[in-house]
Amino acid sequence: MVGLVVVSHSRKAAEGIAEVATEMGGDTRIEPVGGDGQGGIGTVPDDIVDALDAAEEGDGVVVLVDLGSAVMNADVAIEMSDADAVVADAPVLEGAVNAAVAATSPKATLDSVREQAEAARDVDKL
């Protein structure tokens, strides 16, 4: 199964986004990670590596991020990790929900889950 990692500058935001996506994602492994490791705002590559390793169940990991430096730190973490992982260019909440649903398919692949996360960019809210 394809796993998900939600990276936010706020640990609480990452946990909330993961909570919402989990409602739609059944058994999909969703790991929230965020904060600077000392209770503040930020992201830490080592913490992202730990989340990648926890989410990896054999079919890869799609990473959803909130802001620019989270992308940079997620890229660093992917290079440091043995997990097969990609960052989705998607809105973090909507992308996480789409990815969680897509990951429930028995035919889900890393690419198909990433594509569904990125499809959330085109969803109108009004």
C-alpha positions in Angstrom: 0.0 0.0 0.0 1.2 3.6 -0.8 1.7 5.6 2.4 1.4 9.3 3.0 3.4 11.9 4.9 1.9 15.3 5.7 4.5 17.9 6.3 3.5 21.2 7.9 5.3 24.0 9.7 2.9 23.4 12.5 2.7 20.0 14.2 -0.9 20.6 15.1 -1.8 21.4 11.4 -0.1 18.3 10.2 -2.0 16.2 12.8 -5.3 17.8 11.9 -4.8 17.3 8.1 -3.8 13.7 8.7 -6.9 13.2 10.9 -9.2 14.5 8.1 -7.5 12.3 5.5 -7.6 9.3 7.7 -11.4 9.5 7.7 -11.3 8.9 4.0 -8.3 6.7 3.7 -9.3 3.5 5.5 -6.1 1.6 6.3 -3.8 4.0 4.4 -0.8 4.8 6.6 -0.7 8.6 7.1 2.2 10.1 9.1 2.0 13.7 10.2 5.2 15.6 10.8 5.9 19.3 11.6 7.3 21.9 13.8 10.9 22.7 14.6 11.4 19.9 17.1 11.3 22.3 20.0 7.6 23.2 20.0 7.9 26.0 17.4 7.1 26.5 13.8 9.3 24.9 11.1 10.3 21.6 9.6 13.2 19.3 10.3 14.5 16.9 7.7 15.4 14.2 10.3 11.8 14.2 11.6 10.6 13.9 8.0 12.9 10.9 7.4 11.4 9.2 10.5 7.9 9.8 9.1 8.9 8.5 5.6 10.3 5.3 7.1 7.1 4.9 9.2 4.8 5.4 6.3 6.7 3.1 3.8 4.8 -0.1 3.5 6.4 -1.3 0.3 4.7 0.7 -2.5 6.2 4.1 -1.8 5.2 7.3 0.0 3.5 10.4 -1.3 4.5 13.5 0.6 2.2 16.5 0.9 3.7 19.8 2.1 2.4 23.2 3.2 5.0 25.9 2.3 8.2 26.3 0.3 10.8 25.4 2.9 8.8 22.3 3.7 9.4 21.3 0.1 13.1 21.8 0.5 13.3 19.8 3.7 11.1 17.1 2.3 13.4 16.8 -0.7 16.4 16.6 1.7 14.6 13.9 3.7 13.8 11.9 0.7 17.5 11.9 -0.3 18.4 10.7 3.2 15.7 8.0 3.5 15.6 4.6 1.8 11.9 5.1 1.2 10.7 5.4 -2.4 9.0 8.8 -2.0 7.8 11.8 -4.1 6.5 15.2 -3.2 3.1 16.0 -4.6 2.5 19.5 -6.0 -0.9 19.8 -4.4 -2.8 21.7 -1.8 -2.0 20.0 1.4 -5.4 19.2 2.8 -7.3 18.5 -0.4 -4.4 16.7 -1.8 -4.0 14.5 1.3 -7.7 13.6 1.2 -7.5 12.7 -2.5 -4.3 10.7 -2.0 -5.8 8.8 1.0 -8.8 7.8 -1.1 -6.6 6.8 -4.1 -4.3 4.8 -1.9 -7.2 2.5 -0.8 -7.4 1.1 -4.4 -5.8 -2.4 -4.7 -4.3 -1.0 -8.0 -2.8 2.1 -6.4 0.7 3.0 -7.4 3.0 5.7 -6.2 2.3 7.6 -9.5 -1.4 7.1 -9.4 -1.7 8.3 -5.8 0.5 11.4 -6.5 -1.6 12.2 -9.6 -4.8 12.1 -7.5 -3.2 14.4 -4.9 -2.2 16.8 -7.6 -5.7 16.7 -9.2 -6.9 18.5 -6.1 -5.3 21.7 -7.5 -8.2 21.9 -10.0 -11.1 21.4 -7.6 -13.3 24.5 -7.3 -14.6 25.1 -3.8 -17.5 27.4 -4.8 
